[in-house]
């Protein structure tokens, strides 16, 4: 039995909201990764400070996750 009922407008809205969130997260990941790959640590901090508060906090979490993932990958190769 499907989790969502395509005939139910509330379920369809939930699907649309989830898809939109996925797109936003994907775009934020690529933006943050680009900043990490092209800027030094101080420049990344300055970039974060220029962002609106809500976006800054989301990007800070994303950046921390990217850095943690890179550190984990580095440990696996050692």
Buried (B, 14 or more C-beta within 10 A) or exposed (E): EEEEEEEEEEBEEEEEEEEEEEEEEEEBBEBBEEBBEEEEEEEBEEBBEEEEEEEBEBBBEBBEEBEEEEEEEEEEEE
